[in-house]
């Protein structure tokens, strides 16, 4: 029985010795992309068109806020660039740099919906010579109409590929903008 | 001199159709032979006293008659042409204490004779009869040492499928969780050498941290009735027990080797036991498994390899009046998660579901890349017991478990090699049990348990913690008693009370906190507010009462009946309370609820068992009615920058699960055995009048085996495993906008795959070497026809098919 008591004593000491730590530290996720800004610079050097989606609570219940600053003109071509930001940190973190550093693991795809016709092609490549797509151009825009233009950033897609359908990988960000062509 | 007759009686069963066996038996056994001549038969079955398994090759002799009979492989024996007289019978068996009994024959007589098998094994069962049964009124299914050895490469979830009513929910082929009568996860407790395994058992993608090879026998109790261990296991309890050691100076061991074509890998298990006549014993055991990518019939399932390194050590002293045991176990797994399952958006899901093949295939490799899991479970158990004269036995145990779980995701930048989930769960448990049998007719057990658990989710992952920091305190106490009403009736009753307190520190996303109105309901628990997060201190207490009452009735020597009614209560687990965010591996947002109460299960189970000659049948219908059943249900579609996700919220409802399990073992011709196993169940959400999700479809297994004991136990067997299509599932499909097609498209996450039929082949042969070692060589083929199929209960079913053909070679050496 003596053994039994000693035993119980040791065990209870282990219980008591577990004290509570301080408050856990907050995690600010570094890889989250909250914001995508697409800047379209028109060939006539008139006002840029900015397409923006922003979701500051990430996977939280609030939906992203999507804005389109203006219409596109059928007569022009546009030089485009895509920027990814994490705005949960201050100052905001530019994720585009990481995407471009790991260019072989990323690609931006463009999907032109019905109602509009345009040709969107990547103008920058990854280190393997395949399209990266953070820079692109838009030309051959058809006459007036309206429709959807979607940008998709895939992580670890198959390269080279023939487009979104066979690229695989997983989607880091996907945003659809309502575009009006004058 | 001795005239050994290995007698089989076939005509009892020739005309019997399986479903009517029980009834026919009742009729047959009531027939009496009134002849006064020397034409009486004396027959019976020899069984192991402890687990009622049949004992073959027992010698039954009648004093004065020069006739010895050996029991057959079912333990059956029969003397014919005996006269009306008194006989003295002696029953002996190589490994048992001989037993004598007198019979007064004036008619045909049938008897079950129980022998004290393994008489040299010192264990309290010798004193307490069959008290090693965890519940006397719930049927206890057993996975024997032989089955474990033959399948040592398997995991717990797969090996348990040898029992009717058990299926599994899988995430790929290496993460296999047992389902007992439709329930899994926190509703199924798993005990490894009396230690209730504490890991993050709540998620589907978390495999139980246990190496089956540290156990000698595994028992399954389908229900919450084993109150000594838990009151919350409303699905059931799985109990893995180490071997009982011989009470003699001995050194013995075994080495098991496995090689499999699927996964191109192998396993090695070795176990060494040293025992002494004075009661000291120690066992050392280790398992190593290494597999590369597994394959479906048509393609390689990339990144599905795994590495398993496990070891256990046991030392102790086993005396009648006192003893102790010290047990250490370490389980280390590294498991790859199918690359093609790593999806992010609903659009990705549509691509996968609509594809006939797999979205991503790479060359075969042994490398395990992200996404993957690394899980470590270390366990220390220490136990002492002492027997007090006239009172019973007191046992004190202390367990410490350290569980570490790392989940690696495909990440970017500096975090590339950092785990995205890093959970550390520490559990201390102190248990005191008293076990006494005051008389043959009445025994009584009671005990108390105290437990402290701490969960630490490491913030260095850089990913928000789904499961928060928490401390959990548990206190439980139980009383169980068995009363033998008369020779044939036994009454069991038990009651258990559990108090559980969880004290968490959780960061909520502010938008969610406000969206759920928690900022009004739970404003008192806010510790501090940051710009976009709120630190809170939720505390919840749960008081759970569980009871069991049951009857065991011996109808006659071959038939028995068990009836049990158990009420179990389970407190919600941390993921049900606290989840809040995107669950990457299932591409959905999962939300818990702070306000949940305990769920309560009322289960009634009936077991009819018939054991006679060459037939063993168990028939087990049950109904489980659960109030406040916690389940996860899709509620809406949420837009994020990544695209649309389905939101799944944990909810409480009332549910009812009923079903029938049946096992049949029928030795229809000499050396040939038919083994059938049927599991059928229906699960209904009674509040919403909808089927419950993830309920196992009807499964029907039939195996015909041939064993020749005279030729090295040569075995050949073919098993048919038919799984029906699950027609009852809730429709959780949803529609999302897919940019590539410019349309709203249906995401069919609900539909069940088609029925499938698998054939499995087994063969083995025993070889003995000169130095008394026994070698068993086995060749088996699973999915013989390389059938391409999908399993409703595999979470990866939308992304890939299940395993293709696997040719396996086993070499088991006992020395």
Contacts between the chains, C-beta under 8 A, distances in Angstrom:
chain1	res1	chain2	res2	distance
A	1	B	386	7.0
A	3	B	384	6.2
A	4	B	384	6.4
A	4	B	386	6.9
A	4	B	394	7.6
A	4	B	396	5.7
A	7	B	382	7.8
A	7	B	384	6.2
A	7	B	396	5.8
A	7	B	398	7.2
A	8	B	396	6.7
A	8	B	430	7.6
A	10	B	398	7.8
A	11	B	398	4.5
A	11	B	428	7.8
A	11	B	430	5.0
A	12	B	430	7.5
A	14	B	398	7.8
A	14	B	400	7.6
A	14	B	428	5.9
A	15	B	428	6.0
A	15	B	430	7.3
A	15	B	450	7.3
A	15	B	452	5.7
A	18	B	428	7.4
A	18	B	452	6.1
A	18	B	454	6.4
A	18	B	471	7.9
A	20	B	471	6.7
A	21	B	469	7.7
A	23	B	505	6.3
A	23	B	527	6.5
A	23	B	528	7.5
A	23	B	535	6.3
A	24	B	457	7.9
A	24	B	459	6.3
A	24	B	465	7.9
A	24	B	468	7.7
A	24	B	469	4.8
A	24	B	505	5.4
A	24	B	507	7.4
A	24	B	535	7.7
A	25	B	459	5.0
A	26	B	459	7.7
A	26	B	507	5.7
A	26	B	530	5.7
A	26	B	533	5.6
A	26	B	535	7.1
A	27	B	459	4.9
A	27	B	461	7.4
A	27	B	462	6.5
A	27	B	463	6.7
A	27	B	464	5.3
A	27	B	465	6.6
A	27	B	507	7.2
A	29	B	462	6.2
A	29	B	463	6.0
A	29	B	464	6.0
A	30	B	413	7.4
A	30	B	415	6.7
A	30	B	462	5.2
A	31	B	411	6.3
A	31	B	412	5.5
A	31	B	413	6.6
A	31	B	415	6.2
A	31	B	462	7.1
A	33	B	641	5.9
A	33	B	642	7.9
A	34	B	641	6.5
A	35	B	641	7.4
A	36	B	641	6.7
A	53	B	641	5.9
A	54	B	641	7.9
A	55	B	639	7.7
A	55	B	640	5.7
A	55	B	641	4.6
A	56	B	532	7.0
A	57	B	509	5.8
A	57	B	510	7.4
A	57	B	511	3.9
A	57	B	512	7.6
A	57	B	532	6.8
A	58	B	509	7.5
A	58	B	582	8.0
A	58	B	640	6.7
A	58	B	641	7.7
A	59	B	509	8.0
A	59	B	581	5.1
A	59	B	582	4.1
A	59	B	589	5.7
A	59	B	638	7.7
A	59	B	640	5.6
A	59	B	645	7.4
A	60	B	509	4.4
A	60	B	510	8.0
A	60	B	511	3.9
A	60	B	512	5.1
A	60	B	515	7.6
A	61	B	511	5.5
A	61	B	512	5.7
A	61	B	515	4.1
A	61	B	638	6.7
A	62	B	511	4.8
A	62	B	515	7.8
A	63	B	638	7.3
A	63	B	639	4.2
A	63	B	640	7.9
A	64	B	639	5.8
A	64	B	640	6.6
A	64	B	641	5.3
A	88	B	532	6.3
A	95	B	412	7.9
A	98	B	412	5.6
A	98	B	413	4.5
A	99	B	412	7.7
A	101	B	413	7.8
A	102	B	412	6.3
A	102	B	413	7.4
A	105	B	412	7.5
A	111	B	739	4.4
A	111	B	740	5.5
A	111	B	742	8.0
A	113	B	739	6.8
A	113	B	742	4.3
A	114	B	742	5.2
A	148	B	739	6.9
A	148	B	742	6.6
A	150	B	739	3.4
A	150	B	740	7.9
A	152	B	739	7.0
A	155	B	410	6.5
A	155	B	412	6.8
A	156	B	410	6.1
A	158	B	360	7.9
A	164	B	740	5.4
A	165	B	740	6.4
A	168	B	359	5.6
A	168	B	360	5.3
A	170	B	342	5.6
A	170	B	343	5.6
A	170	B	344	4.2
A	170	B	345	7.8
A	170	B	348	6.1
A	170	B	410	7.1
A	171	B	343	7.9
A	171	B	344	4.4
A	171	B	345	4.5
A	171	B	347	6.8
A	171	B	348	5.9
A	171	B	642	5.8
A	171	B	643	5.9
A	172	B	344	7.1
A	172	B	642	6.6
A	173	B	641	5.0
A	173	B	642	5.8
A	174	B	345	6.2
A	174	B	347	7.1
A	174	B	641	7.5
A	174	B	642	6.2
A	174	B	643	4.3
A	174	B	739	7.0
A	175	B	641	6.5
A	176	B	737	6.9
A	176	B	739	5.5
